[in-house]
């Protein structure tokens, strides 16, 4: 069962990466800056979903760690929006 679950998650990761790559190709072909920006935003969304999938599947037992996900999400936002946002991520522990 565990191997089948890993295989499914691996396929999900590959398919999400494929979707992001296809959108990137289409963005590069476009001459419109608005279209390119829309593609960049959608690519960031797809890669965020891929990050969530990766983090949720990395640990078979117990809760998924939050900080690695937040760091990846922050880095993807920085790539998408540049330096126009705060670069600090804090996690509060109970």
Secondary structure, DSSP 8 states (H G I E B T S, - for coil): -HHHHHHHHHHHHHHHHHHHHHHHHHHHH---HHHHHHHHHHHHHHHHHHHHHHHHHH-SSS---HHHHHHHHHHHHHHHHTTSS---------
